[in-house]
Amino acid sequence: MSNRPASRLAALLLAAASAASAEVVDVGDNGFATRQTVTVSADAAKAWTAAVDVGKWWDPEHTYSRDSANMSIEARPGGCWCEKLPGKAGVRHMTVVFADPGKLLRFDGGLGPLQSLAVAGVMTWSFTPAEKGTEVELTYLVGGYNRGGFKDLAPGVDAVLRAQLERYQRYVNAGKP
């Protein structure tokens, strides 16, 4: 597989950075942390199930195949957040390291262009009952080495995750992203 999909994703990350407000919690030479929160109009069990159904709400522009239906999550420890590609090719985006239905879903790995860097990432989805549904918090902690640091990369990653979480929220609330 060529670097063209990774380059395309990197360009999309950088373009998205200017379109969304940043919620970068921390950034340094060795990594960054982002945090996003939305409230959805479903109980925590349904909100968790919808998150796992990533192929229904993930933006196809942020996939290697350009088709979100090729994305899947096996919601069990060691499970794959994977994407099918033409032929017998595929991408492991992240690995499930903690799954507690209705409460918490945690992955490790690097999304998009982070996959080709010398970094480690931990993404956590927390589901907390709220007055009118469920508060969903998405945090992504990335650390390691990136030539030039993470100051320029973090806002783009944050913006893409924010856009994905908003698509997820629309999917849960209205049945479509």
N, C-alpha and C positions, 0 to 999 in steps of 0.2 A: 504494500500500500504506500502510495506517495505521501508527501507532506502537504499536498494541496488541500485536503479536508482540514488539516490542523491549521494551515495558514488562513483558510477561509473562516474557520471558527475564531481565530485570533483577531482577524479584522472585524468580525461581528461583535466580539467582546469589546473592542476598543470603540467601535461606533456606538454601541449601546451605552457606553459610559456617559456620554453627553446627554442621553435621553432620559436618564433616571436620577433621582436624588440618591446620593450615596449614604449607605448605612455601614460604612467601614468602621468597625469598632476600634481596630488597632492595626497599624502597619509599621513594619520595620525592615531592616535589611535582610532579615532571615525569615520573613513571612507576614501574614496578615490574618485578620479575623473579620468576618461579616456577620450581621444578624438582621433578620427580617421577621416581621410578625404580621399575621392577618387573623381575622376572625371569620369563621365559616358558619353557615346556618345548618349544621349537622352535628349529631352527637360525636363524641370522640372516636367511637368504633367505626362509624361511617367515614369520618374525616381521614382516619388512618388507612382504611381500605381504599379510599379514593387516591391517596398519595401513592400507594403501591400500584395503582392502575395508571402508571406514568404514561403509557402509550396513548391514553385518551386526552391528556392535557398538555404534555410537553410540546414546546414550539418546534415544528419540523425544521426551522431554519438553524436550530442548534443541535442537529444530529449529523452524523456522517452520511446517512442514507437519504436524508431529506424527507423522511417519512416516519413520523412519531409512532405509527403502528408497529414499527420494528423494535421499539423499546419495550423492555420488560424488567420487572423486579421480582426475584424469588425472595419473599419476605421471611427468611430464616437465617440464622447465623451461617456464614459461609456462602450464602446465596448471592447470585449475580445480578447486578443492574447492568444488563447487557443490551446490545443492539445487533440485530441481524443485518448483514450486508449481502449484496448479490453473490451468488455462488455459495461457497461454504465459508465465506469470510464473516468476521464479526468483531465487535469491540466490547471489552469488559470496561465499562465506565467506572464502576465502583463495586465494592464487596460489602455485603451486609455483615456487620459485626455485632449488632444488638437489635433484637426485634421483640417488642412487647406490645402486641396489638392494642390499639386504642390509647397507648401511652407514649411510646418512644420507638423511633426507628433511626439507627445509626449506621453510617457507611464509612469505609475508608477508601481513598483513591483520589485521583486528580481528574477533574472533568475537562473536556475539550483540550485546549492547548496545554493545560497544566500536566496532562498525561506525558508529554514529551520532555518535561523539565525534571530536574533532580529535586522533587518535592514530595511531601506526604500531605494528604488532606484528610480531615475528619469532618463529615457532614452529619448533623443531628437534627432530626425532626421531632419536636416535642408537642404533644397534644394535651391541652388542659381544658377541662370543662369550663365554659363561660356562661354568662347569663342568657345569651341568645345563641348558643351553639358551642363552638370550640375555638379556643385560641391556639393557633398553630405557629410555632416559632421554628425558624430554620436558621441554624448557625453553620458556618463553614470556616474551619481553621486550617490554614495552609502554612507549612513551614518547610524550609530547606534552602536550596540554592537556586537563584535565578540571576543570571548575569545582569547587573544593573539594579538589583533589588526588586522590591515589590510595589513601590510607591505608584508607578504608572499602571501596573497590572491590576491591583486590587479594586479600583473603582469600576473597571470593566466587568470583572467577575461579579462584583456586587450587583451591578445593573442587570446583568443577565439573570442572576438568581432572583432578583426582585421581579423581573418580568415573568419568570417561570412561576413564582409563587402567586402572582396575580392571575395567571392563567389557571392555576390549580384552584384558586378561590372562586373564579367564575365557573369552573367545571363543577365544583361542589355545590355552589349556590344555584346555578341555572342549568346544569347538565351539559354545558359546552364551554370551551375555553374562550 
